[in-house]
Amino acid sequence: MKKRKSLVQPSALPGFGLAFGYTILYLSLIVLIPLAVLITQVSLSGWQVMWQALTDERTVAALRVSFGISLAAALVDAIVGFLIAWVLTRYKFPGHKLLDAVVDLPFALPTAVAGIALVTLYSANGWIGSLLSPLGIEVAYTRLGIFIALVFVGLPFSVRTVQPLIAEIDREQEEAAATLGASRARTIWTVLIPPMIPAILTGFALAFARAVGEYGSVIFIAGNKPYVSEIAPLLIVIRLEEYNLPGAMAIATIMLMLSFFTLLFINLLQAYSRRRFGDV
């Protein structure tokens, strides 16, 4: 009696056990163990150190600057990134390839170079700053400068997460909506936007995560004034330079927890949007 050939083709990748073990090992060495050591060191130093960091006005101001401006920059990136992705995907024009490559420039550009370039543009005697100064708008060495720097570094995430999904949208859906009498605005909000909400939220989360931890491009344009334009990563470096390792680790732990709960909320919102709009 002949044996039936198995319909399941052997996978080129290793089995689940080996792949899962490698995944856990890699994540443990790169992510979990360093984070566990950080939290352990803070607990060994005493939780009063954490409380002192939480109640320190300078720390609270730095965290407010980092997380508040990062959220605002990520929101702008999500909106502008969607528009840029739509233009790059739906239209062909001279310089299309060049513009598409420019989107990825913040990925490859060293953050210090980006910071120097932004200062050159937006300082009082810079190309753009010299035009804004007579209007009373100061960018360099202010919170507005931090905002522009964070928008710059986070934009590619918002564009690249939405772009593949836009390419998959069938134009027939838009034509059907127009045939049924829907206006352009109604077509956008009822046909185009709903299936892309999970991708937009993903880009938002990635841009936010990058902005919160950004250091190199921000310190050049922020002015780094305590209580005004000082970011939390810079305050950690300052505490290390003061040989205050427990204080630096306390601020880092607070940033870790705030980032975790913020990203958890965004991921839950993303999961809900998938259930809500997945079949649109």
NORMOQUI-V895536 format. One record per residue. N is the residue number from 1. RES is the residue in one small letter. PHI is phi in whole degrees, 0 to 359 (NA if undefined). PSI is psi in whole degrees, -180 to 180 (999 if undefined). D_CENTER is the distance of its C-alpha to the mean C-alpha in Angstrom with 2 decimals. Layout:
N&RES&PHI&PSI&D_CENTER  N&RES&PHI&PSI&D_CENTER
This chain:
1&m&NA&128&60.31  2&k&283&140&57.29  3&k&280&140&53.91  4&r&286&141&51.23  5&k&284&136&48.32  6&s&294&135&45.06  7&l&282&-14&42.73  8&v&272&117&39.73  9&q&281&138&38.83  10&p&296&140&38.00  11&s&277&144&34.38  12&a&288&-22&33.66  13&l&272&159&31.15  14&p&294&168&32.57  15&g&295&173&33.33  16&f&299&-43&31.16  17&g&301&-49&32.51  18&l&293&-44&31.84  19&a&295&-41&28.38  20&f&293&-42&27.40  21&g&297&-42&28.94  22&y&295&-40&27.11  23&t&298&-47&23.75  24&i&296&-42&24.58  25&l&298&-46&25.97  26&y&296&-48&23.00  27&l&296&-35&20.47  28&s&294&-45&23.01  29&l&291&-38&23.53  30&i&270&-35&19.97  31&v&241&-59&18.14  32&l&293&-47&20.64  33&i&296&-48&23.43  34&p&302&-40&21.57  35&l&293&-39&19.95  36&a&296&-41&23.43  37&v&297&-41&25.08  38&l&300&-50&22.90  39&i&294&-38&23.81  40&t&296&-43&27.38  41&q&296&-37&27.85  42&v&294&-42&26.80  43&s&294&-36&29.26  44&l&292&-32&31.96  45&s&286&-14&31.56  46&g&103&133&32.19  47&w&290&-10&30.07  48&q&294&-27&31.60  49&v&296&-41&29.30  50&m&296&-41&26.33  51&w&294&-39&28.20  52&q&298&-40&28.92  53&a&293&-39&25.28  54&l&292&-31&24.48  55&t&263&-2&27.38  56&d&284&126&26.96  57&e&297&-36&26.29  58&r&293&-40&24.55  59&t&294&-45&22.08  60&v&299&-41&21.48  61&a&295&-41&21.00  62&a&294&-41&18.49  63&l&294&-38&16.43  64&r&296&-42&16.81  65&v&296&-48&15.63  66&s&297&-52&12.49  67&f&282&-37&11.40  68&g&294&-49&13.06  69&i&290&-33&11.77  70&s&296&-41&8.06  71&l&296&-43&8.85  72&a&295&-43&10.88  73&a&294&-40&8.68  74&a&294&-36&6.10  75&l&295&-45&9.57  76&v&296&-41&11.00  77&d&300&-39&8.57  78&a&296&-41&9.45  79&i&285&-52&13.04  80&v&293&-38&13.51  81&g&298&-38&11.72  82&f&297&-44&14.16  83&l&296&-44&17.01  84&i&295&-43&16.46  85&a&298&-38&16.23  86&w&295&-45&19.37  87&v&295&-44&21.26  88&l&292&-29&20.58  89&t&272&-40&21.59  90&r&268&-18&24.48  91&y&233&146&26.17  92&k&244&131&27.81  93&f&206&163&28.80  94&p&301&132&29.84  95&g&86&10&27.03  96&h&300&-48&24.82  97&k&297&-40&24.18  98&l&296&-45&23.53  99&l&295&-38&20.96  100&d&296&-37&19.24  101&a&288&-34&19.20  102&v&297&-31&17.96  103&v&303&-36&14.62  104&d&275&0&14.00  105&l&302&-43&15.33  106&p&300&-23&12.28  107&f&294&-43&12.09  108&a&268&-22&15.73  109&l&283&127&16.28  110&p&304&141&16.76  111&t&297&-35&14.74  112&a&295&-39&18.17  113&v&295&-41&19.37  114&a&298&-42&16.53  115&g&297&-44&17.40  116&i&296&-41&21.07  117&a&296&-41&20.70  118&l&293&-39&18.99  119&v&297&-41&21.76  120&t&299&-35&24.34  121&l&280&-41&23.29  122&y&253&2&22.77  123&s&291&169&25.37  124&a&301&-29&28.57  125&n&253&16&30.36  126&g&278&175&27.54  127&w&299&-45&27.65  128&i&268&-39&25.53  129&g&299&-34&26.04  130&s&293&-25&29.79  131&l&277&-28&29.64  132&l&273&-29&27.63  133&s&301&-44&29.67  134&p&299&-21&32.87  135&l&271&0&31.05  136&g&83&16&30.10  137&i&256&113&26.37  138&e&256&127&25.11  139&v&254&-57&21.66  140&a&296&140&21.95  141&y&68&29&22.22  142&t&224&176&20.98  143&r&295&-31&18.01  144&l&298&-37&17.76  145&g&296&-40&17.30  146&i&299&-44&14.37  147&f&300&-45&12.80  148&i&295&-41&13.63  149&a&297&-41&12.34  150&l&288&-34&8.78  151&v&297&-41&9.10  152&f&299&-47&10.58  153&v&284&-23&8.24  154&g&263&-13&5.20  155&l&302&-43&8.06  156&p&302&-33&9.12  157&f&296&-43&6.64  158&s&292&-37&7.90  159&v&289&-50&11.28  160&r&288&-25&11.91  161&t&282&-29&11.22  162&v&269&-30&13.55  163&q&304&-47&16.04  164&p&297&-35&18.01  165&l&289&-36&18.57  166&i&297&-39&19.89  167&a&295&-26&22.23  168&e&274&-14&23.64  169&i&291&127&24.58  170&d&282&128&28.33  171&r&295&-20&29.70  172&e&297&-29&32.64  173&q&296&-42&30.72  174&e&294&-41&30.30  175&e&295&-37&33.96  176&a&294&-41&35.09  177&a&296&-40&33.40  178&a&294&-37&35.04  179&t&297&-36&38.33  180&l&279&2&38.20  181&g&95&9&37.89  182&a&286&140&34.24  183&s&285&171&32.97  184&r&297&-42&29.95  185&a&297&-43&27.91  186&r&293&-37&29.08  187&t&297&-41&28.34  188&i&296&-46&24.72  189&w&280&-24&24.21  190&t&253&-22&26.40  191&v&248&-46&26.18  192&l&272&-47&23.04  193&i&291&-47&20.24  194&p&308&-49&21.11  195&p&292&-14&20.71  196&m&262&-2&17.30  197&i&301&-45&15.83  198&p&302&-42&14.61  199&a&292&-38&12.81  200&i&297&-41&11.35  201&l&293&-36&10.16  202&t&297&-47&8.75  203&g&298&-38&6.74  204&f&298&-45&5.84  205&a&296&-42&5.16  206&l&294&-42&3.25  207&a&295&-40&1.43  208&f&295&-45&3.18  209&a&298&-41&4.12  210&r&293&-40&4.16  211&a&292&-40&5.53  212&v&299&-40&7.73  213&g&267&4&9.26  214&e&291&138&9.73  215&y&228&-56&13.51  216&g&301&-47&15.40  217&s&282&-20&14.55  218&v&276&-41&14.64  219&i&296&-23&17.99  220&f&284&-31&19.85  221&i&251&-8&19.15  222&a&280&-30&18.77  223&g&88&-27&22.43  224&n&55&41&21.63  225&k&274&124&24.12  226&p&305&139&24.42  227&y&72&-5&23.85  228&v&238&-62&22.55  229&s&227&30&19.80  230&e&264&127&19.41  231&i&267&159&16.07  232&a&297&-43&16.25  233&p&302&-37&15.61  234&l&293&-38&18.47  235&l&296&-35&20.61  236&i&298&-44&20.35  237&v&297&-40&21.64  238&i&297&-43&24.34  239&r&296&-37&25.48  240&l&293&-40&25.80  241&e&293&-24&27.84  242&e&274&4&30.00  243&y&61&29&30.59  244&n&259&72&29.24  245&l&297&-44&27.56  246&p&301&-40&27.77  247&g&295&-40&26.11  248&a&296&-44&23.21  249&m&293&-33&22.80  250&a&295&-46&23.09  251&i&297&-41&20.23  252&a&297&-39&18.08  253&t&293&-40&19.24  254&i&298&-43&18.47  255&m&299&-40&14.84  256&l&299&-47&14.83  257&m&293&-44&16.48  258&l&297&-42&14.47  259&s&295&-41&11.14  260&f&298&-49&13.18  261&f&290&-33&14.72  262&t&294&-46&11.77  263&l&291&-33&10.11  264&l&297&-43&13.77  265&f&297&-42&14.34  266&i&295&-40&11.57  267&n&293&-39&13.05  268&l&296&-41&16.48  269&l&296&-37&15.82  270&q&293&-43&14.67  271&a&297&-40&17.86  272&y&297&-41&19.93  273&s&294&-33&18.85  274&r&295&-43&19.85  275&r&292&-37&23.17  276&r&284&-40&23.67  277&f&243&5&22.89  278&g&298&-30&23.21  279&d&259&10&26.77  280&v&292&999&26.44
